[in-house]
């Protein structure tokens, strides 16, 4: 039917497009049903970012955890944020360095877009400062931050 309309110079309508995945069923309803089934079966997007978790494999969860730590002024998140500087995801690195800067007022010249070698040099400075307790003095809350586990 669509081929006949297209040959006659007519425009195909959205409800005339066959859906090969569903045996030629027509219309938008099969597409919605397929999307819902895919979502319910766990074949869709990663979990929502409202699950703030530094250990999550999903960058959105780690970013949300960093933002939550800053909003709470939580210095216990500093080791997780330092680990976030190593992430392969530039958004996680960006959020981690800005969270660290807001919590400690320092950057140690870390730039999320630098080469891995330059980032590693700055990460080493972050880890050294954290182990020495230097960052605990910088937090606004006055809470003593424990050392990075080795």
N, C-alpha and C positions, 0 to 999 in steps of 0.2 A: 504494500500500500504506500509506504514512504517512497520507495523507488518510483512508483507511478506518479506521485505528487511532485517529486523533485524533477522528473523528466518533463513534466507539464509546466515547469517553471513556478510551481507553488512552493511556499515555505512549509517545511515540516513543523507540526505543532509538538509541544513538549509531551503531550499525552499519547502521541503516535509512535514514539521511539521504543522499539522492542528492547527488552532487557535479556541478553543472551544468558546471563548467569542464572536466570530463573525460568528457563524454558520458553523464552519469548513472551513472558508476561509483560503487559504494557502499563505505563503510568509510573507515578512516583511512589505509590504505596509499597511495591516490592522492594524498592531501594531503602525506604525507611525501615521496613521490617528487617532487611538484611543488616542494616547498620545497628539496630537495636539488638539483634541476636549476636552480632559480633561483639558488641559492648558487654552484653551479659555473659558471654562465654570467655571474656578476659582477653580478647584479641584487639584491644583498642589502645588508647593512649595510656601513658603512665599514671600513677595515682595522683590525686590532687595535691597541689602545693601546700594545702593547709596542714599536711602532716610534716611538721618541721622535724627533720632528723638529719644530723650531720653524717650518720653512717649509711644513709640511703644511697642506692645506686643512681637515683634520679636527681639530676642537677637542681630541678625546681624545689625539691624538698630541702636540699642543702642550702640553697639561697634563702629560702624562707626561714630556716633555722638561724642563719647568720643575721637576718633582719630582726628576728625575734630577740636574739641575744643583745643586739644593740639597743633595741627599744626597752629592754629590761635593765640595761647597763650591767650585764652579767659577765664578770671577768673570768668565770670558770669556763667560758666558751673559747677563750684565747687559744688553747692548744688545738681545738678543732678548726679554728679560723686559720691558724698557721698551716695546718694540714691542707686546708682548702687552697692555699697558695700553690700547692703542687698539682692541682687538678688539671686534667686535659681540657676541661671546658673553660673558655675564657670568661664566661658570665660568672661562674663560681669563683674564679680568681679575682675578678673585678669586685664582686660583692665582698669577698673575704678581706681584701686589702682595705676597702673602705670601712668595713666593720672594725677591723683592727685599728685603723686610724682614728675612728670615733671613740673607741674604747681606751686607747693609749696615747693618742695625739702623735703617733710616730708612723713612719713608713719604711725606714731603712732603705730608701731609694728603690723600693720594689715597684715595678710597673708590670701590670698583668699582661701587657703586650710585648714585653722584652723577650729576648732569646731565652731558651731554657737554661743556658749557662749563667746568664746574668740574673735570672730569677732565682737560681739555686744559691748564688752568692748572697742575695738578700735574705733568702729563707734561712740560711745558716746564721745570719746576724739576728733574725727573729728568734731562732731557737736558742742561741747563746744568751740573748737578753732575757728570755723567758726562764731558762735554767738558773741564771744568776739572781733572779728575783727582781731584776731591774724594771720589768713591766708592771710588777705589783705596785710599785710606787707611783706609776703613771695613771692608774685607774681612778676614776672619780669617786668610786664607792669606798675606797680605802680598804677593801677586802684583800687579804693576802692570797695570792694565787699560787697553787702548788706547782712543783716543777714538772717538766715534761717527762713522762716515763721513757726510760731508755730501752 
